[in-house]
Amino acid sequence: MAQGLAASGAGYSSSTTNFSGNGYTSSYTSASGFIGNTYGYMNATASSYSTVYGKSHTQSYNGGAAAYAAQQNASNNTNAYLQQQYQIKAQINEGYAKVNTLQNQTQYAGYFNIKYKKSDNMNINIPINNTIYTFQLSWNND
């Protein structure tokens, strides 16, 4: 489930762009003419200087690439988990007691798979060379 949630956020990218610009504008105009017998003229000059600052933030999504990358990542993580489980299972299987030739004065340890039955006592019989060795266990609360 965690892999699926991580996959849903894949494919998004964003970028931020800062920009600035300067501008200068100048204009000149003149007019002349007669009003009655009087001649007149006029000159005008205007200029403007401006600076603009801006910021643009863009977010995009590539669904195909994101889905593929997320699927690959989830698949790799799932395979790693399964490999870990396999290693644990192999370690437990190696620990079960097996029929072996034991040298004298050798200690042997292993797991025994015993079918559950409610009881206060348990006898474990191990036959070795036609001799049965009995181990008694008790967990009686008396």
Contact map, one row per residue, 1 for C-alpha under 8 A:
1111100000000000000000000000000000000000000000000000000000000000000000000000000000000000000000000000000000000000000000000000000000000000000000
1111110000000000000000000000000000000000000000000000000000000000000000000000000000000000000000000000000000000000000000000000000000000000000000
1111111000000000000000000000000000000000000000000000000000000000000000001100100000000000000000000000000000000000000000000000000000000000000000
1111111100000000000000000000000000000000000000000000000000000000000000000100000000000000000000000000000000000000000000000000000000000000000000
1111111110000000000000000000000000000000000000000000000000000000000000000000000000000000000000000000000000000000000000000000000000000000000000
0111111111000000000000000000000000000000000000000000000000000000000001000000000000000000000000000000000000000000000000000000000000000000000000
0011111111000000000000000000000000000000000000000000000000000000011001100100000000000000000000000000000000000000000000000000000000000000000000
0001111111000000000000000000000000000000000000000000000000000000001001000000000000000000000000000000000000000000000000000000000000000000000000
0000111111110000000000000000000000000000000000000000000000000000000000000000000000000000000000000000000000000000000000000000000000000000000000
0000011111110000000000000000000000000000000000000000000000000000011011000000000000000000000000000000000000000000000000000000000000000000000000
0000000011111000000000000000000000000000000000000000000000001110111000000000000000000000000000000000000000000000000000000000000000000000000000
0000000011111100000000000000000000000000000000000000000000111100010000000000000000000000000000000000000000000000000000000000000000000000000000
0000000000111110000000000000000000000000000000000000000000111000000000000000000000000000000000000000000000000000000000000000000000000000000000
0000000000011111000000000000000000000000000000000000000011110000000000000000000000000000000000000000000000000000000000000000000000000000000000
0000000000001111100000000000000000000000000000000000000011100000000000000000000000000000000000000000000000000000000000000000000000000000000000
0000000000000111110000000000000000000000000000000000001111000000000000000000000000000000000000000000000000000000000000000000000000000000000000
0000000000000011111000000000000000000000000000000000001110000000000000000000000000000000000000000000000000000000000000000000000000000000000000
0000000000000001111100000000000000000000000000000000111100000000000000000000000000000000000000000000000000000000000000000000000000000000000000
0000000000000000111110000000000000000000000000000000111000000000000000000000000000000000000000000000000000000000000000000000000000000000000000
0000000000000000011111000000000000000000000000000011110000000000000000000000000000000000000000000000000000000000000000000000000000000000000000
0000000000000000001111100000000000000000000000000011100000000000000000000000000000000000000000000000000000000000000000000000000000000000000000
0000000000000000000111110000000000000000000000001111000000000000000000000000000000000000000000000000000000000000000000000000000000000000000000
0000000000000000000011111000000000000000000000001110000000000000000000000000000000000000000000000000000000000000000000000000000000000000000000
0000000000000000000001111100000000000000000000111100000000000000000000000000000000000000000000000000000000000000000000000000000000000000000000
0000000000000000000000111110000000000000000000111000000000000000000000000000000000000000000000000000000000000000000000000000000000000000000000
0000000000000000000000011111000000000000000011110000000000000000000000000000000000000000000000000000000000000000000000000000000000000000000000
0000000000000000000000001111100000000000000011100000000000000000000000000000000000000000000000000000000000000000000000000000000000000000000000
0000000000000000000000000111110000000000001111000000000000000000000000000000000000000000000000000000000000000000000000000000000000000000000000
0000000000000000000000000011111000000000001110000000000000000000000000000000000000000000000000000000000000000000000000000000000000000000000000
0000000000000000000000000001111100000000111100000000000000000000000000000000000000000000000000000000000000000000000000000000000000000000000000
0000000000000000000000000000111110000000111000000000000000000000000000000000000000000000000000000000000000000000000000000000000000000000000000
0000000000000000000000000000011111000011110000000000000000000000000000000000000000000000000000000000000000000000000000000000000000000000000000
0000000000000000000000000000001111100011100000000000000000000000000000000000000000000000000000000000000000000000000000000000000000000000000000
0000000000000000000000000000000111111111000000000000000000000000000000000000000000000000000000000000000000000000000000000000000000000000000000
0000000000000000000000000000000011111111000000000000000000000000000000000000000000000000000000000000000000000000000000000000000000000000000000
0000000000000000000000000000000001111100000000000000000000000000000000000000000000000000000000000000000000000000000000000000000000000000000000
0000000000000000000000000000000001111110000000000000000000000000000000000000000000000000000000000000000000000000000000000000000000000000000000
0000000000000000000000000000000001111111000000000000000000000000000000000000000000000000000000000000000000000000000000000000000000000000000000
0000000000000000000000000000000111101111100000000000000000000000000000000000000000000000000000000000000000000000000000000000000000000000000000
0000000000000000000000000000000111100111110000000000000000000000000000000000000000000000000000000000000000000000000000000000000000000000000000
0000000000000000000000000000011110000011111000000000000000000000000000000000000000000000000000000000000000000000000000000000000000000000000000
0000000000000000000000000000011100000001111100000000000000000000000000000000000000000000000000000000000000000000000000000000000000000000000000
0000000000000000000000000001111000000000111110000000000000000000000000000000000000000000000000000000000000000000000000000000000000000000000000
0000000000000000000000000001110000000000011111000000000000000000000000000000000000000000000000000000000000000000000000000000000000000000000000
0000000000000000000000000111100000000000001111100000000000000000000000000000000000000000000000000000000000000000000000000000000000000000000000
0000000000000000000000000111000000000000000111110000000000000000000000000000000000000000000000000000000000000000000000000000000000000000000000
0000000000000000000000011110000000000000000011111000000000000000000000000000000000000000000000000000000000000000000000000000000000000000000000
0000000000000000000000011100000000000000000001111100000000000000000000000000000000000000000000000000000000000000000000000000000000000000000000
0000000000000000000001111000000000000000000000111110000000000000000000000000000000000000000000000000000000000000000000000000000000000000000000
0000000000000000000001110000000000000000000000011111000000000000000000000000000000000000000000000000000000000000000000000000000000000000000000
0000000000000000000111100000000000000000000000001111100000000000000000000000000000000000000000000000000000000000000000000000000000000000000000
0000000000000000000111000000000000000000000000000111110000000000000000000000000000000000000000000000000000000000000000000000000000000000000000
0000000000000000011110000000000000000000000000000011111000000000000000000000000000000000000000000000000000000000000000000000000000000000000000
0000000000000000011100000000000000000000000000000001111100000000000000000000000000000000000000000000000000000000000000000000000000000000000000
0000000000000001111000000000000000000000000000000000111110000000000000000000000000000000000000000000000000000000000000000000000000000000000000
0000000000000001110000000000000000000000000000000000011111000000000000000000000000000000000000000000000000000000000000000000000000000000000000
0000000000000111100000000000000000000000000000000000001111100000000000000000000000000000000000000000000000000000000000000000000000000000000000
0000000000000111000000000000000000000000000000000000000111110000000000000000000000000000000000000000000000000000000000000000000000000000000000
0000000000011110000000000000000000000000000000000000000011111000000000000000000000000000000000000000000000000000000000000000000000000000000000
0000000000011100000000000000000000000000000000000000000001111100000000000000000000000000000000000000000000000000000000000000000000000000000000
0000000000111000000000000000000000000000000000000000000000111110010000000000000000000000000000000000000000000000000000000000000000000000000000
0000000000110000000000000000000000000000000000000000000000011111110000000000000000000000000000000000000000000000000000000000000000000000000000
0000000000100000000000000000000000000000000000000000000000001111111000000000000000000000000000000000000000000000000000000000000000000000000000
0000000000000000000000000000000000000000000000000000000000000111111100000000000000000000000000000000000000000000000000000000000000000000000000
0000000000100000000000000000000000000000000000000000000000000111111110000000000000000000000000000000000000000000000000000000000000000000000000
0000001001110000000000000000000000000000000000000000000000001111111111000000000000000000000000000000000000000000000000000000000000000000000000
0000001101100000000000000000000000000000000000000000000000000011111111100000000000000000000000000000000000000000000000000000000000000000000000
0000000000000000000000000000000000000000000000000000000000000001111111110000000000000000000000000000000000000000000000000000000000000000000000
0000000001000000000000000000000000000000000000000000000000000000111111111000000000000000000000000000000000000000000000000000000000000000000000
0000011101000000000000000000000000000000000000000000000000000000011111111100000000000000000000000000000000000000000000000000000000000000000000
0000001000000000000000000000000000000000000000000000000000000000001111111110000000000000000000000000000000000000000000000000000000000000000000
0000000000000000000000000000000000000000000000000000000000000000000111111111000000000000000000000000000000000000000000000000000000000000000000
0010000000000000000000000000000000000000000000000000000000000000000011111111100000000000000000000000000000000000000000000000000000000000000000
0011001000000000000000000000000000000000000000000000000000000000000001111111110000000000000000000000000000000000000000000000000000000000000000
0000000000000000000000000000000000000000000000000000000000000000000000111111111000000000000000000000000000000000000000000000000000000000000000
0000000000000000000000000000000000000000000000000000000000000000000000011111111100000000000000000000000000000000000000000000000000000000000000
0010000000000000000000000000000000000000000000000000000000000000000000001111111110000000000000000000000000000000000000000000000000000000000000
0000000000000000000000000000000000000000000000000000000000000000000000000111111111000000000000000000000000000000000000000000000000000000000000
0000000000000000000000000000000000000000000000000000000000000000000000000011111111100000000000000000000000000000000000000000000000000000000000
0000000000000000000000000000000000000000000000000000000000000000000000000001111111110000000000000000000000000000000000000000000000000000000000
0000000000000000000000000000000000000000000000000000000000000000000000000000111111111000000000000000000000000000000000000000000000000000000000
0000000000000000000000000000000000000000000000000000000000000000000000000000011111111100000000000000000000000000000000000000000000000000000000
0000000000000000000000000000000000000000000000000000000000000000000000000000001111111110000000000000000000000000000000000000000000000000000000
0000000000000000000000000000000000000000000000000000000000000000000000000000000111111111000000000000000000000000000000000000000000000000000000
0000000000000000000000000000000000000000000000000000000000000000000000000000000011111111100000000000000000000000000000000000000000000000000000
0000000000000000000000000000000000000000000000000000000000000000000000000000000001111111110000000000000000000000000000000000000000000000000000
0000000000000000000000000000000000000000000000000000000000000000000000000000000000111111111000000000000000000000000000000000000000000000000000
0000000000000000000000000000000000000000000000000000000000000000000000000000000000011111111100000000000000000000000000000000000000000000000000
0000000000000000000000000000000000000000000000000000000000000000000000000000000000001111111110000000000000000000000000000000000000000000000000
0000000000000000000000000000000000000000000000000000000000000000000000000000000000000111111111000000000000000000000000000000000000000000000000
0000000000000000000000000000000000000000000000000000000000000000000000000000000000000011111111100000000000000000000000000000000000000000000000
0000000000000000000000000000000000000000000000000000000000000000000000000000000000000001111111110000000000000000000000000000000000000000000000
0000000000000000000000000000000000000000000000000000000000000000000000000000000000000000111111110000000000000000000000000000000000000000000000
0000000000000000000000000000000000000000000000000000000000000000000000000000000000000000011111110000000000000000000000000000000000000000000000
0000000000000000000000000000000000000000000000000000000000000000000000000000000000000000001111111000000000000110000000000000000000000000000000
0000000000000000000000000000000000000000000000000000000000000000000000000000000000000000000111111100000000000111100000000000000000000000000000
0000000000000000000000000000000000000000000000000000000000000000000000000000000000000000000000111110000000001111000000000000000000000000000000
0000000000000000000000000000000000000000000000000000000000000000000000000000000000000000000000011111000000000000000000000000000000000000000000
0000000000000000000000000000000000000000000000000000000000000000000000000000000000000000000000001111100000000000000000000000000000000000000000
0000000000000000000000000000000000000000000000000000000000000000000000000000000000000000000000000111110000000000000000000000000000000000000000
0000000000000000000000000000000000000000000000000000000000000000000000000000000000000000000000000011111000000000000000000000000000000000000000
0000000000000000000000000000000000000000000000000000000000000000000000000000000000000000000000000001111101000000000000000000000000000000000000
0000000000000000000000000000000000000000000000000000000000000000000000000000000000000000000000000000111111000000000000000000000000000000000000
0000000000000000000000000000000000000000000000000000000000000000000000000000000000000000000000000000011111000000000000000000000000000000000000
0000000000000000000000000000000000000000000000000000000000000000000000000000000000000000000000000000001111100000000000000000000000000000000000
0000000000000000000000000000000000000000000000000000000000000000000000000000000000000000000000000000011111110000000000000000000000000000000000
0000000000000000000000000000000000000000000000000000000000000000000000000000000000000000000000000000000011111000000000000000000000000000000000
0000000000000000000000000000000000000000000000000000000000000000000000000000000000000000000000000000000001111100000000000000000000000000000000
0000000000000000000000000000000000000000000000000000000000000000000000000000000000000000000000001000000000111110000000000000000000000000000000
0000000000000000000000000000000000000000000000000000000000000000000000000000000000000000000000111000000000011111000000000000000000000000000000
0000000000000000000000000000000000000000000000000000000000000000000000000000000000000000000000111000000000001111100000000000000000000000000000
0000000000000000000000000000000000000000000000000000000000000000000000000000000000000000000000011000000000000111110000000000000000000000000000
0000000000000000000000000000000000000000000000000000000000000000000000000000000000000000000000010000000000000011111000000000000000000000000000
0000000000000000000000000000000000000000000000000000000000000000000000000000000000000000000000000000000000000001111100000000000000000000000000
0000000000000000000000000000000000000000000000000000000000000000000000000000000000000000000000000000000000000000111110000000000000000000000000
0000000000000000000000000000000000000000000000000000000000000000000000000000000000000000000000000000000000000000011111000000000000000000000000
0000000000000000000000000000000000000000000000000000000000000000000000000000000000000000000000000000000000000000001111100000000000000000000000
0000000000000000000000000000000000000000000000000000000000000000000000000000000000000000000000000000000000000000000111110000000000000000000000
0000000000000000000000000000000000000000000000000000000000000000000000000000000000000000000000000000000000000000000011111100000000000000000000
0000000000000000000000000000000000000000000000000000000000000000000000000000000000000000000000000000000000000000000001111100000000000000011100
0000000000000000000000000000000000000000000000000000000000000000000000000000000000000000000000000000000000000000000000111110000000000001111100
0000000000000000000000000000000000000000000000000000000000000000000000000000000000000000000000000000000000000000000000111111000000000001110000
0000000000000000000000000000000000000000000000000000000000000000000000000000000000000000000000000000000000000000000000001111100000000111100000
0000000000000000000000000000000000000000000000000000000000000000000000000000000000000000000000000000000000000000000000000111110000000111000000
0000000000000000000000000000000000000000000000000000000000000000000000000000000000000000000000000000000000000000000000000011111000011110000000
0000000000000000000000000000000000000000000000000000000000000000000000000000000000000000000000000000000000000000000000000001111100011100000000
0000000000000000000000000000000000000000000000000000000000000000000000000000000000000000000000000000000000000000000000000000111111111000000000
0000000000000000000000000000000000000000000000000000000000000000000000000000000000000000000000000000000000000000000000000000011111111000000000
0000000000000000000000000000000000000000000000000000000000000000000000000000000000000000000000000000000000000000000000000000001111100000000000
0000000000000000000000000000000000000000000000000000000000000000000000000000000000000000000000000000000000000000000000000000001111110000000000
0000000000000000000000000000000000000000000000000000000000000000000000000000000000000000000000000000000000000000000000000000001111111000000000
0000000000000000000000000000000000000000000000000000000000000000000000000000000000000000000000000000000000000000000000000000111101111100000000
0000000000000000000000000000000000000000000000000000000000000000000000000000000000000000000000000000000000000000000000000000111100111110000000
0000000000000000000000000000000000000000000000000000000000000000000000000000000000000000000000000000000000000000000000000011110000011111000000
0000000000000000000000000000000000000000000000000000000000000000000000000000000000000000000000000000000000000000000000000011100000001111100000
0000000000000000000000000000000000000000000000000000000000000000000000000000000000000000000000000000000000000000000000001111000000000111110000
0000000000000000000000000000000000000000000000000000000000000000000000000000000000000000000000000000000000000000000000001110000000000011111000
0000000000000000000000000000000000000000000000000000000000000000000000000000000000000000000000000000000000000000000000011100000000000001111100
0000000000000000000000000000000000000000000000000000000000000000000000000000000000000000000000000000000000000000000000011000000000000000111110
0000000000000000000000000000000000000000000000000000000000000000000000000000000000000000000000000000000000000000000000011000000000000000011111
0000000000000000000000000000000000000000000000000000000000000000000000000000000000000000000000000000000000000000000000000000000000000000001111
0000000000000000000000000000000000000000000000000000000000000000000000000000000000000000000000000000000000000000000000000000000000000000000111
